[in-house]
Amino acid sequence: MRKEWYRPDLDEHQTRDPLPKLRQYLLDNHITEDTLGQIEQKVTQYVADCFAKAVAAPNPDPKTVMLHEFAPTPITTEKGNRTPPNKPKVVMVDAALLAMDEILRQYPEALFYGQDVGRRLGGVFREAATLAEKYGDNRVFNTAIQEAYLVGSTVGMSAVGLKPIVEIQFADYFWTGINQLVCELSKSCYLTNGKFPVQALIRVPIGAYGSGGPYHSGCIESSVLAIRGIKVVYPSNTADMKGLLKAAFLDPNPVVFFEHKGIYWSKVPGTEDAKMAEPDEDYILPLGKANIVQHANNEQINKGNSLTIITYGMGVYWAKTAAKQFEGCIEIVDLRTLNPLDETAIYQSVKRHGKVLVLTEESEQNSFAQTIAARIGQHCFTYLDAPVDVLGALPLPAVALNTDLERAMLPNADKLALRIATLLNY
């Protein structure tokens, strides 16, 4: 497009053009006209050669259209000791801190930066406590409250061989970084035929906890999952937190790592199982592998009196609590990773039971949970004994600060139990 068509102030704007100013600056600092002319000629020729090469190149084979969304990951199998004996249980937030400590110690190219993760505070959830003191302010440091910078800076860091880990303080504040996530991180691997994937681990505390209100309680995974080229992880317990965090760090692609604040410390009633023995340092858990955290018994399955709940994050604990009212009838599948998604585990579970409920903390309407339900309907239709059910939050623009309104909006174990009873009696 001709620039004079969309800049009515072009003449005035050109007075602020940085290129002539740079040229004059170089001349003022004893760079000769001949030298500048040689540089301009060299660059002009380089651009012309590249353009000619692109024009002469053959069209790509349409069969390759699906290649290079992601670079291959080296982490494909679960390794190490997940449940070492005689180790005390630790909460999820401590597992994250211990994993970060091990990563920074083992990989000198690792950096950890964000809002309040440096000295003094060590993270608003103490998830970075002591790390700056141990590894120095050049590797663990605070930044301005500037999510676009946090996300976008990982492109340059990755390009020079560093392994950036950044933290967005709350999921509700991720939106100003979405442009960088969409336009830069997600597309780089695909548009360069796999030559330049962006290695970035973006940690994001998420979810409602303790009446955080409209700016500290939101769940946004469906919006992020709509962006192709981004892996999305959502652990629900100590062991998964540590194993997945290490796998995400070693993955050569951009990974958004959601950490639910309500299960960080296992203080919310019903979340005690999130606290587990810390896995050994060599433990690592590949992305894309769901986990059955509770099985139904064969007697109830054979009677046709069972169902499976597909969920993740806080949903795991709502499901466990509700399932106590239906002894032996409920299987619970914890997805752990939302992209890549373990569809095989989902479909196998649905086929075992014939009845399924997909549970999410997000607004149910237009959610990733509804997408899973649609896939189940498509791939498991002949195995279903009841319509696929979905339970999520009410379709509202924000989580209220008032505790009663928050409770009314969000799913919980009681609401889930009513849905389970309806499905089992279908």
VOLO-703486 format. One line per 10 residues: number of its first residue (from 1); their letters; for each residue y, z, x negated of N, C-alpha, C. Coordinates in steps of 0.1 Angstrom, whole numbers, plus 5000, padded with zeros to 4 digits. Example, Ala and Ser with C-alpha at 12.3 -4.5 7.8 and 13.67 -1.06 7.14 Angstrom:
2
1> as> 4943/5078/4868/4955/5078/4877/4967/5078/4868; 4978/5071/4872/4989/5071/4863/5000/5079/4871
END
This chain:
426
1> mrkewyrpdl> 4988/5000/4991/5000/5000/5000/5012/5000/4991; 5022/4992/4995/5035/4992/4987/5042/5005/4990; 5047/5011/4978/5052/5024/4979/5065/5025/4987; 5073/5014/4987/5086/5014/4994/5083/5014/5009; 5071/5011/5014/5068/5012/5028/5067/5026/5033; 5064/5036/5025/5062/5049/5030/5071/5059/5023; 5080/5055/5014/5089/5064/5007/5103/5059/5010; 5110/5063/5020/5124/5059/5022/5134/5064/5012; 5130/5074/5004/5138/5079/4994/5134/5075/4980; 5128/5063/4979/5122/5059/4967/5131/5059/4955
11> dehqtrdplp> 5144/5055/4956/5153/5054/4945/5156/5068/4940; 5158/5077/4949/5161/5091/4945/5148/5098/4939; 5137/5094/4945/5124/5100/4940/5121/5095/4926; 5125/5083/4923/5122/5078/4909/5130/5085/4898; 5141/5091/4902/5148/5099/4892/5141/5111/4887; 5130/5115/4895/5122/5126/4891/5109/5122/4886; 5106/5109/4884/5094/5104/4879/5090/5111/4866; 5079/5117/4864/5076/5125/4852/5073/5115/4840; 5069/5103/4843/5065/5094/4832/5076/5090/4823; 5088/5085/4829/5099/5083/4820/5104/5095/4813
21> klrqylldnh> 5103/5106/4819/5107/5119/4813/5098/5122/4801; 5085/5120/4803/5076/5122/4791/5079/5113/4780; 5082/5100/4783/5085/5090/4773/5097/5094/4765; 5108/5099/4772/5120/5103/4765/5117/5115/4757; 5109/5124/4762/5106/5136/4754/5099/5133/4741; 5090/5123/4742/5083/5119/4730/5092/5112/4720; 5101/5104/4725/5111/5098/4716/5120/5108/4710; 5124/5118/4717/5132/5129/4712/5125/5137/4701; 5112/5137/4702/5104/5144/4692/5098/5135/4682; 5105/5124/4679/5102/5116/4667/5089/5107/4668
31> itedtlgqie> 5085/5105/4681/5074/5095/4683/5081/5081/4685; 5078/5072/4676/5085/5059/4676/5082/5050/4688; 5091/5040/4690/5089/5031/4701/5077/5022/4698; 5074/5019/4685/5063/5011/4681/5050/5019/4685; 5050/5032/4682/5038/5040/4685/5035/5040/4700; 5046/5043/4708/5044/5043/4722/5040/5029/4728; 5045/5019/4722/5041/5005/4726/5027/5003/4724; 5022/5007/4712/5008/5005/4709/4999/5013/4719; 5003/5025/4722/4995/5033/4732/4995/5026/4745; 5006/5022/4750/5007/5015/4763/4999/5002/4763
41> qkvtqyvadc> 4999/4995/4752/4991/4982/4751/4976/4986/4752; 4972/4996/4744/4958/5000/4744/4953/5004/4757; 4961/5012/4764/4957/5018/4777/4956/5006/4787; 4967/4997/4787/4967/4986/4796/4954/4977/4794; 4951/4975/4782/4939/4967/4779/4926/4973/4784; 4926/4987/4781/4914/4994/4785/4912/4994/4801; 4923/4995/4808/4922/4995/4823/4918/4981/4827; 4923/4971/4821/4920/4957/4825/4905/4954/4822; 4900/4959/4811/4886/4957/4807/4877/4964/4817; 4880/4976/4821/4872/4984/4830/4872/4977/4844
51> fakavaapnp> 4884/4972/4848/4885/4965/4861/4876/4952/4861; 4877/4945/4850/4869/4932/4849/4854/4936/4849; 4850/4947/4843/4836/4951/4842/4831/4955/4856; 4840/4961/4864/4836/4966/4877/4835/4953/4887; 4844/4944/4885/4844/4932/4894/4831/4924/4891; 4827/4923/4878/4815/4915/4874/4802/4922/4877; 4802/4935/4880/4790/4942/4882/4783/4938/4895; 4770/4937/4895/4763/4934/4907/4764/4945/4918; 4763/4941/4930/4763/4951/4941/4751/4960/4939; 4752/4973/4942/4741/4982/4941/4730/4979/4952
61> dpktvmlhef> 4718/4983/4948/4706/4981/4957/4708/4991/4969; 4708/4986/4982/4709/4995/4993/4698/5006/4993; 4687/5003/4987/4676/5013/4986/4680/5026/4979; 4690/5025/4971/4694/5036/4963/4705/5045/4970; 4708/5042/4982/4719/5048/4989/4717/5064/4990; 4705/5068/4991/4703/5083/4993/4701/5090/4979; 4702/5083/4968/4700/5090/4955/4713/5097/4951; 4711/5108/4944/4721/5115/4936/4731/5124/4945; 4726/5128/4956/4734/5139/4963/4734/5151/4954; 4723/5154/4948/4722/5166/4939/4716/5161/4926
71> aptpittekg> 4720/5168/4915/4712/5167/4903/4700/5175/4903; 4689/5171/4897/4677/5179/4897/4679/5193/4892; 4673/5203/4898/4675/5217/4893/4663/5220/4885; 4664/5228/4874/4653/5232/4866/4645/5244/4873; 4650/5250/4883/4644/5261/4890/4636/5257/4902; 4623/5255/4901/4615/5250/4912/4604/5260/4916; 4601/5270/4908/4590/5280/4912/4595/5294/4910; 4590/5303/4918/4593/5317/4917/4587/5323/4904; 4594/5330/4896/4589/5335/4884/4594/5350/4882; 4586/5357/4874/4590/5371/4871/4585/5381/4881
81> nrtppnkpkv> 4587/5393/4878/4582/5404/4886/4593/5408/4897; 4589/5405/4909/4598/5408/4920/4598/5423/4924; 4587/5429/4923/4585/5443/4927/4579/5452/4916; 4587/5455/4906/4582/5463/4895/4579/5477/4899; 4568/5483/4894/4564/5497/4899/4574/5507/4893; 4575/5518/4900/4582/5530/4895/4597/5528/4893; 4602/5518/4899/4617/5516/4898/4623/5521/4911; 4635/5528/4910/4641/5532/4922/4647/5521/4930; 4649/5523/4943/4655/5513/4951/4670/5512/4948; 4676/5500/4949/4690/5498/4947/4696/5490/4958
91> vmvdaallam> 4708/5492/4961/4714/5484/4972/4718/5470/4968; 4720/5461/4977/4722/5447/4974/4734/5445/4965; 4745/5452/4967/4757/5449/4959/4754/5453/4944; 4746/5464/4942/4743/5467/4928/4733/5457/4922; 4725/5451/4930/4716/5440/4925/4724/5428/4920; 4735/5425/4928/4744/5414/4924/4751/5418/4911; 4756/5430/4909/4762/5435/4897/4753/5434/4885; 4740/5439/4887/4731/5439/4876/4727/5424/4872; 4726/5415/4882/4723/5401/4879/4734/5395/4871; 4747/5398/4875/4758/5392/4868/4759/5398/4854
101> deilrqypea> 4755/5410/4852/4755/5416/4839/4745/5409/4830; 4733/5406/4835/4723/5399/4827/4727/5384/4825; 4733/5378/4834/4738/5364/4832/4748/5363/4821; 4758/5372/4822/4769/5372/4812/4764/5375/4798; 4754/5384/4797/4749/5388/4785/4740/5376/4779; 4733/5369/4787/4724/5359/4782/4730/5345/4780; 4741/5342/4788/4747/5329/4787/4762/5331/4783; 4765/5328/4770/4779/5330/4766/4789/5320/4772; 4783/5309/4778/4792/5299/4785/4795/5303/4799; 4790/5314/4804/4792/5319/4817/4806/5326/4818
111> lfygqdvgrr> 4813/5323/4829/4826/5330/4832/4825/5335/4846; 4832/5346/4848/4833/5352/4862/4848/5355/4865; 4854/5349/4875/4868/5351/4878/4870/5350/4893; 4882/5356/4897/4885/5357/4911/4895/5367/4913; 4897/5371/4926/4907/5381/4930/4901/5395/4928; 4907/5403/4919/4904/5417/4917/4890/5420/4910; 4884/5409/4904/4871/5412/4897/4873/5417/4883; 4885/5417/4878/4887/5421/4864/4888/5436/4862; 4895/5440/4852/4896/5454/4849/4903/5462/4860; 4902/5475/4860/4908/5484/4870/4900/5485/4883
121> lggvfreaat> 4899/5474/4891/4892/5475/4903/4878/5471/4902; 4875/5460/4895/4861/5455/4893/4855/5450/4906; 4863/5443/4914/4859/5438/4927/4862/5447/4938; 4866/5441/4950/4869/5450/4961/4856/5457/4966; 4845/5452/4963/4832/5459/4967/4825/5465/4955; 4832/5466/4944/4827/5471/4931/4815/5463/4926; 4815/5450/4930/4804/5441/4926/4806/5435/4912; 4818/5439/4906/4821/5434/4892/4824/5446/4883; 4821/5458/4887/4825/5470/4880/4820/5470/4866; 4828/5473/4856/4825/5474/4842/4823/5460/4835
131> laekygdnrv> 4823/5449/4842/4819/5436/4836/4830/5432/4826; 4843/5433/4830/4854/5429/4822/4854/5438/4809; 4851/5451/4810/4851/5459/4799/4840/5455/4789; 4829/5451/4794/4818/5447/4786/4819/5433/4779; 4825/5424/4787/4825/5410/4782/4838/5404/4779; 4849/5412/4781/4862/5408/4777/4870/5401/4788; 4883/5401/4786/4892/5395/4796/4892/5380/4796; 4886/5374/4786/4885/5359/4785/4873/5354/4793; 4864/5363/4797/4852/5359/4804/4851/5364/4818; 4857/5376/4821/4858/5382/4834/4872/5386/4836
141> fntaiqeayl> 4879/5379/4846/4893/5381/4847/4898/5378/4861; 4909/5384/4864/4916/5382/4877/4923/5369/4878; 4925/5364/4890/4933/5353/4892/4943/5356/4904; 4952/5347/4906/4961/5348/4917/4953/5346/4930; 4959/5350/4941/4953/5348/4954/4955/5333/4958; 4946/5325/4952/4948/5310/4953/4934/5304/4953; 4929/5303/4965/4915/5298/4967/4913/5283/4963; 4924/5275/4965/4923/5261/4961/4921/5260/4945; 4928/5269/4938/4927/5270/4924/4913/5274/4920; 4908/5285/4926/4895/5291/4923/4884/5280/4924
151> vgstvgmsav> 4884/5273/4935/4874/5263/4938/4876/5251/4928; 4888/5246/4928/4891/5234/4920/4889/5235/4906; 4892/5247/4900/4891/5249/4886/4877/5248/4881; 4867/5250/4889/4853/5249/4885/4850/5235/4880; 4857/5225/4885/4855/5211/4881/4858/5209/4866; 4869/5214/4862/4873/5213/4848/4865/5221/4839; 4862/5234/4844/4853/5243/4836/4839/5236/4834; 4834/5231/4844/4820/5225/4843/4821/5213/4834; 4832/5205/4835/4833/5193/4827/4832/5195/4812; 4837/5207/4808/4837/5210/4793/4825/5219/4789
161> glkpiveiqf> 4815/5220/4798/4803/5227/4794/4803/5242/4798; 4813/5247/4805/4812/5261/4809/4805/5262/4822; 4801/5275/4825/4793/5277/4838/4801/5287/4846; 4810/5282/4854/4819/5291/4862/4813/5298/4874; 4815/5311/4875/4812/5318/4887/4825/5324/4893; 4829/5320/4905/4841/5324/4911/4838/5332/4924; 4848/5340/4927/4846/5348/4939/4858/5346/4948; 4855/5342/4961/4865/5342/4972/4864/5355/4978; 4874/5363/4980/4874/5377/4984/4867/5379/4997; 4871/5370/5007/4865/5371/5020/4863/5356/5026
171> adyfwtginq> 4852/5354/5033/4849/5341/5038/4861/5335/5047; 4868/5344/5053/4880/5340/5062/4891/5333/5054; 4891/5335/5040/4901/5329/5032/4897/5317/5024; 4885/5312/5028/4879/5301/5020/4886/5288/5024; 4893/5287/5035/4898/5275/5041/4908/5268/5031; 4916/5275/5024/4925/5268/5015/4918/5262/5003; 4906/5265/5001/4898/5259/4990/4889/5248/4995; 4889/5245/5008/4879/5236/5013/4883/5221/5008; 4896/5218/5007/4899/5205/5002/4893/5202/4989; 4893/5212/4980/4887/5210/4967/4872/5209/4968
181> lvcelskscy> 4866/5217/4977/4852/5217/4978/4847/5203/4984; 4855/5197/4993/4851/5185/4999/4854/5173/4990; 4866/5172/4985/4871/5160/4978/4866/5160/4963; 4863/5171/4957/4860/5171/4943/4845/5175/4941; 4842/5188/4944/4829/5193/4940/4817/5186/4947; 4819/5183/4960/4807/5178/4968/4804/5163/4964; 4814/5156/4960/4813/5141/4959/4809/5137/4944; 4812/5146/4935/4812/5141/4921/4798/5136/4916; 4788/5143/4919/4774/5139/4915/4771/5125/4922; 4773/5124/4935/4770/5112/4942/4778/5100/4937
191> ltngkfpvqa> 4791/5101/4935/4799/5090/4932/4798/5086/4918; 4791/5094/4909/4789/5090/4895/4774/5087/4892; 4767/5085/4903/4752/5082/4901/4745/5093/4893; 4749/5106/4896/4743/5117/4890/4748/5120/4876; 4758/5113/4871/4762/5116/4857/4771/5128/4856; 4779/5131/4866/4788/5142/4865/4787/5152/4877; 4776/5159/4878/4776/5169/4889/4785/5181/4885; 4790/5188/4894/4799/5200/4891/4790/5212/4893; 4788/5219/4882/4781/5232/4882/4791/5243/4885; 4789/5249/4897/4798/5259/4901/4791/5269/4911
201> lirvpigayg> 4792/5281/4908/4787/5292/4917/4798/5299/4924; 4799/5297/4937/4811/5303/4944/4805/5314/4953; 4808/5326/4950/4804/5338/4957/4814/5342/4968; 4809/5344/4980/4817/5346/4992/4812/5357/5000; 4818/5369/5000/4814/5380/5010/4818/5375/5024; 4809/5378/5033/4809/5372/5046/4805/5382/5057; 4808/5380/5069/4803/5387/5081/4811/5399/5085; 4808/5404/5097/4816/5415/5103/4810/5428/5098; 4818/5438/5094/4814/5451/5090/4826/5460/5091; 4824/5471/5098/4834/5482/5098/4847/5478/5104
211> sggpyhsgci> 4847/5470/5115/4860/5467/5122/4870/5460/5112; 4865/5450/5105/4874/5443/5096/4884/5434/5103; 4882/5431/5115/4892/5424/5123/4892/5409/5120; 4902/5402/5125/4901/5387/5125/4902/5380/5112; 4906/5387/5101/4907/5381/5088/4898/5386/5078; 4888/5394/5082/4878/5399/5072/4864/5400/5078; 4861/5392/5088/4849/5394/5095/4842/5381/5098; 4848/5370/5095/4842/5357/5100/4830/5352/5093; 4822/5344/5100/4811/5337/5094/4814/5322/5095; 4813/5315/5084/4817/5301/5083/4807/5292/5078
221> essvlairgi> 4794/5296/5078/4784/5288/5071/4782/5274/5078; 4784/5273/5091/4782/5260/5097/4792/5250/5092; 4805/5254/5090/4815/5245/5085/4812/5241/5071; 4807/5250/5062/4804/5246/5049/4791/5237/5048; 4782/5240/5057/4770/5232/5058/4772/5217/5062; 4783/5215/5069/4787/5202/5073/4791/5193/5061; 4794/5199/5050/4798/5192/5038/4786/5189/5030; 4782/5176/5029/4771/5173/5020/4774/5174/5006; 4764/5176/4998/4766/5178/4983/4769/5192/4979; 4767/5201/4988/4769/5216/4985/4757/5223/4989
231> kvvypsntad> 4751/5231/4980/4740/5240/4984/4746/5253/4989; 4738/5259/4999/4743/5271/5005/4732/5282/5006; 4735/5293/5001/4725/5304/4999/4730/5316/5007; 4721/5324/5013/4725/5335/5022/4714/5346/5021; 4714/5354/5010/4703/5364/5009/4704/5376/5018; 4693/5383/5021/4694/5395/5030/4688/5407/5024; 4685/5408/5011/4679/5420/5005/4681/5420/4990; 4679/5431/4984/4681/5433/4970/4674/5423/4961; 4661/5421/4963/4653/5412/4955/4658/5398/4956; 4660/5393/4968/4665/5380/4970/4679/5378/4964
241> mkgllkaafl> 4687/5388/4966/4701/5387/4960/4700/5384/4945; 4692/5391/4938/4691/5390/4923/4684/5376/4920; 4673/5374/4926/4665/5361/4922/4673/5349/4926; 4679/5348/4937/4687/5337/4942/4700/5335/4934; 4706/5346/4931/4719/5345/4923/4716/5339/4909; 4705/5342/4903/4702/5336/4890/4698/5321/4892; 4691/5318/4902/4687/5304/4904/4700/5296/4907; 4709/5301/4915/4721/5294/4918/4730/5292/4906; 4730/5302/4897/4738/5301/4885/4732/5289/4876; 4719/5288/4876/4713/5278/4867/4712/5264/4874
251> dpnpvvffeh> 4715/5263/4887/4715/5251/4893/4726/5242/4889; 4724/5229/4885/4735/5221/4880/4745/5216/4891; 4743/5220/4903/4752/5216/4914/4761/5227/4919; 4771/5224/4928/4779/5234/4934/4771/5242/4944; 4772/5255/4943/4764/5264/4952/4774/5274/4958; 4775/5275/4972/4782/5285/4979/4772/5296/4982; 4775/5308/4978/4766/5319/4979/4772/5330/4988; 4767/5330/5000/4772/5340/5010/4765/5353/5008; 4773/5364/5009/4768/5378/5007/4774/5386/5019; 4765/5391/5027/4769/5398/5039/4774/5412/5036
261> kgiywskvpg> 4786/5415/5039/4792/5428/5036/4784/5440/5043; 4779/5437/5055/4773/5447/5062/4759/5452/5057; 4753/5444/5048/4741/5449/5041/4742/5451/5026; 4755/5451/5021/4757/5454/5007/4752/5467/5004; 4754/5477/5012/4751/5491/5009/4740/5497/5018; 4735/5490/5027/4725/5495/5037/4730/5507/5045; 4743/5507/5048/4748/5518/5055/4748/5516/5070; 4747/5503/5075/4746/5500/5089/4732/5504/5094; 4731/5511/5105/4718/5515/5110/4709/5503/5112; 4696/5504/5107/4687/5493/5108/4686/5484/5096
271> tedakmaepd> 4695/5486/5086/4695/5477/5074/4689/5484/5062; 4682/5495/5064/4676/5502/5053/4667/5493/5044; 4660/5484/5051/4650/5476/5043/4657/5466/5033; 4670/5465/5035/4677/5456/5025/4677/5462/5011; 4675/5475/5010/4675/5482/4997/4661/5482/4992; 4659/5477/4980/4646/5475/4974/4647/5478/4959; 4635/5479/4953/4635/5481/4938/4641/5468/4932; 4649/5470/4921/4655/5459/4914/4644/5451/4907; 4643/5438/4909/4634/5430/4902/4637/5430/4887; 4627/5426/4879/4628/5426/4864/4638/5415/4861
281> edyilplgka> 4643/5416/4848/4653/5406/4844/4649/5392/4844; 4636/5390/4843/4631/5376/4842/4628/5370/4856; 4631/5378/4867/4628/5373/4880/4638/5363/4885; 4633/5352/4891/4641/5341/4896/4634/5335/4908; 4642/5332/4918/4637/5327/4931/4643/5313/4934; 4636/5303/4935/4642/5289/4937/4648/5288/4951; 4658/5280/4951/4665/5278/4964/4656/5269/4973; 4658/5271/4986/4650/5263/4996/4637/5268/5000; 4634/5281/4997/4621/5287/5001/4624/5299/5011; 4620/5297/5023/4621/5307/5033/4610/5318/5031
291> nivqhanneq> 4612/5329/5038/4603/5341/5036/4599/5347/5050; 4587/5349/5052/4583/5356/5064/4583/5371/5061; 4593/5377/5067/4595/5391/5064/4587/5400/5074; 4582/5395/5085/4574/5402/5095/4564/5392/5101; 4552/5396/5102/4541/5388/5109/4538/5394/5122; 4534/5386/5132/4528/5390/5144/4513/5391/5142; 4506/5400/5150/4492/5401/5148/4484/5390/5155; 4472/5388/5151/4464/5377/5156/4460/5379/5171; 4459/5392/5175/4455/5395/5189/4466/5389/5198; 4479/5393/5195/4490/5388/5203/4492/5373/5203
301> inkgnsltii> 4490/5367/5191/4491/5353/5189/4480/5346/5198; 4468/5351/5198/4457/5345/5205/4459/5346/5221; 4466/5356/5225/4470/5358/5239/4481/5350/5243; 4488/5343/5234/4500/5336/5237/4512/5345/5240; 4511/5357/5234/4521/5367/5236/4530/5370/5224; 4533/5359/5217/4541/5361/5204/4552/5350/5203; 4561/5353/5195/4572/5343/5192/4577/5345/5178; 4584/5335/5173/4590/5336/5160/4605/5336/5161; 4612/5344/5153/4626/5344/5152/4630/5338/5139; 4638/5328/5139/4643/5321/5127/4657/5326/5125
311> tygmgvywak> 4660/5332/5113/4673/5338/5111/4676/5340/5096; 4687/5347/5093/4691/5349/5079/4702/5360/5079; 4705/5366/5068/4715/5376/5067/4713/5388/5076; 4724/5392/5083/4723/5404/5092/4713/5402/5103; 4711/5389/5107/4701/5386/5117/4687/5391/5114; 4683/5392/5102/4670/5397/5098/4669/5412/5103; 4679/5420/5103/4678/5434/5106/4680/5436/5121; 4687/5427/5128/4687/5428/5143/4673/5424/5148; 4667/5414/5141/4654/5410/5146/4644/5421/5143; 4644/5428/5132/4635/5439/5129/4636/5450/5138
321> taakqfegci> 4648/5454/5142/4651/5465/5151/4646/5461/5165; 4649/5449/5170/4645/5445/5183/4630/5444/5184; 4623/5440/5173/4609/5437/5173/4601/5450/5175; 4607/5461/5173/4600/5474/5174/4596/5476/5189; 4603/5470/5198/4600/5471/5212/4588/5462/5217; 4584/5453/5207/4573/5443/5211/4563/5443/5200; 4556/5454/5198/4547/5456/5187/4537/5445/5186; 4536/5439/5174/4527/5429/5171/4530/5415/5176; 4541/5414/5183/4544/5401/5190/4554/5392/5182; 4561/5397/5172/4572/5390/5166/4570/5387/5152
331> eivdlrtlnp> 4572/5374/5149/4572/5369/5135/4587/5367/5132; 4591/5371/5120/4605/5369/5116/4606/5361/5103; 4613/5349/5104/4614/5341/5092/4629/5342/5087; 4630/5346/5075/4643/5347/5068/4645/5335/5060; 4655/5327/5064/4657/5314/5057/4661/5315/5043; 4669/5325/5039/4674/5328/5026/4683/5317/5020; 4679/5304/5021/4687/5293/5017/4689/5284/5029; 4702/5280/5032/4705/5272/5043/4706/5257/5040; 4709/5254/5027/4708/5240/5022/4705/5241/5007; 4693/5237/5003/4682/5230/5010/4676/5240/5020
341> ldetaiyqsv> 4671/5234/5031/4665/5242/5042/4650/5240/5042; 4643/5251/5043/4628/5251/5043/4623/5247/5057; 4624/5235/5061/4620/5230/5074/4605/5232/5076; 4597/5230/5065/4583/5232/5066/4579/5246/5071; 4585/5256/5065/4582/5270/5070/4586/5272/5084; 4598/5266/5088/4602/5267/5102/4592/5261/5112; 4588/5249/5109/4579/5242/5118/4565/5248/5119; 4560/5253/5107/4547/5260/5107/4548/5272/5116; 4559/5280/5115/4560/5292/5122/4561/5289/5137; 4569/5279/5141/4570/5275/5155/4556/5271/5161
351> krhgkvlvlt> 4549/5263/5153/4536/5258/5158/4526/5270/5159; 4527/5280/5151/4518/5292/5153/4520/5299/5166; 4532/5299/5171/4536/5308/5182/4540/5300/5195; 4545/5289/5194/4549/5281/5206/4562/5285/5212; 4567/5296/5208/4580/5301/5213/4589/5305/5201; 4602/5302/5202/4611/5304/5191/4625/5308/5196; 4631/5317/5188/4645/5320/5190/4652/5319/5177; 4663/5312/5176/4671/5310/5164/4683/5320/5165; 4684/5328/5155/4694/5339/5156/4705/5338/5145; 4717/5339/5149/4728/5338/5139/4740/5347/5143
361> eeseqnsfaq> 4748/5351/5133/4760/5359/5136/4772/5350/5140; 4771/5338/5136/4782/5328/5140/4783/5326/5155; 4794/5321/5158/4795/5316/5172/4784/5307/5175; 4777/5309/5186/4765/5301/5190/4768/5287/5192; 4780/5284/5198/4784/5271/5202/4787/5262/5190; 4781/5250/5189/4783/5241/5178/4779/5246/5165; 4769/5255/5164/4765/5262/5152/4754/5255/5145; 4752/5259/5132/4740/5255/5124/4727/5259/5131; 4728/5271/5138/4716/5276/5145/4712/5266/5156; 4722/5260/5163/4718/5250/5173/4713/5237/5167
371> tiaarigqhc> 4717/5234/5155/4712/5223/5148/4697/5225/5145; 4694/5237/5140/4680/5241/5138/4671/5239/5150; 4677/5244/5161/4670/5244/5174/4667/5229/5178; 4677/5220/5176/4675/5206/5179/4664/5200/5170; 4664/5204/5158/4653/5199/5149/4639/5204/5153; 4639/5216/5157/4626/5221/5163/4622/5214/5175; 4631/5211/5184/4628/5203/5196/4623/5189/5192; 4628/5183/5182/4624/5170/5178/4611/5170/5171; 4608/5179/5163/4596/5179/5154/4584/5187/5160; 4587/5196/5169/4576/5205/5174/4575/5205/5189
381> ftyldapvdv> 4580/5195/5196/4581/5195/5210/4567/5197/5217; 4557/5191/5212/4544/5193/5219/4537/5206/5216; 4543/5214/5207/4538/5227/5205/4545/5238/5212; 4556/5235/5219/4565/5245/5225/4559/5249/5239; 4559/5262/5241/4556/5268/5254/4568/5273/5262; 4579/5271/5256/4592/5275/5263/4603/5268/5256; 4615/5267/5263/4626/5261/5256/4630/5269/5243; 4635/5261/5233/4640/5268/5221/4653/5276/5225; 4653/5289/5221/4664/5297/5225/4673/5299/5212; 4686/5301/5214/4695/5304/5204/4704/5315/5208
391> lgalplpava> 4706/5325/5199/4715/5336/5202/4725/5338/5190; 4737/5337/5194/4748/5339/5184/4760/5346/5190; 4771/5346/5183/4783/5353/5188/4789/5345/5200; 4797/5351/5208/4804/5345/5218/4814/5334/5212; 4817/5324/5219/4826/5313/5214/4840/5317/5214; 4845/5325/5205/4858/5330/5204/4864/5326/5190; 4877/5325/5189/4883/5321/5176/4884/5331/5165; 4882/5344/5169/4882/5354/5158/4875/5366/5163; 4871/5375/5153/4865/5388/5156/4876/5398/5158; 4876/5405/5169/4887/5414/5172/4886/5426/5163
401> lntdleraml> 4898/5432/5161/4898/5445/5153/4892/5456/5161; 4894/5456/5174/4888/5467/5182/4873/5467/5182; 4868/5479/5179/4853/5480/5177/4845/5476/5190; 4850/5480/5201/4843/5476/5214/4843/5461/5216; 4854/5455/5213/4855/5440/5215/4846/5433/5205; 4846/5439/5192/4837/5433/5182/4823/5434/5186; 4819/5445/5192/4805/5447/5196/4802/5438/5208; 4811/5436/5217/4809/5427/5228/4807/5412/5223; 4814/5408/5213/4814/5395/5208/4801/5391/5200; 4796/5401/5192/4786/5397/5182/4772/5400/5188
411> pnadklalri> 4762/5393/5183/4748/5397/5186/4745/5411/5181; 4734/5416/5187/4729/5429/5182/4714/5430/5186; 4708/5441/5182/4694/5442/5185/4691/5444/5200; 4700/5450/5208/4698/5452/5222/4699/5438/5229; 4709/5430/5226/4710/5417/5232/4698/5408/5228; 4694/5410/5216/4682/5402/5212/4669/5406/5219; 4668/5419/5221/4656/5423/5228/4655/5418/5243; 4666/5416/5249/4666/5410/5263/4661/5396/5262; 4666/5388/5252/4662/5374/5251/4647/5373/5247; 4642/5382/5239/4628/5382/5235/4619/5384/5247
421> atllny> 4623/5394/5256/4615/5397/5268/4615/5385/5277; 4626/5378/5278/4626/5366/5287/4617/5356/5281; 4618/5353/5268/4609/5343/5262/4594/5346/5263; 4591/5359/5261/4577/5362/5261/4571/5361/5275; 4579/5363/5285/4575/5362/5299/4576/5348/5305; 4581/5339/5297/4583/5325/5302/4571/5319/5307
END
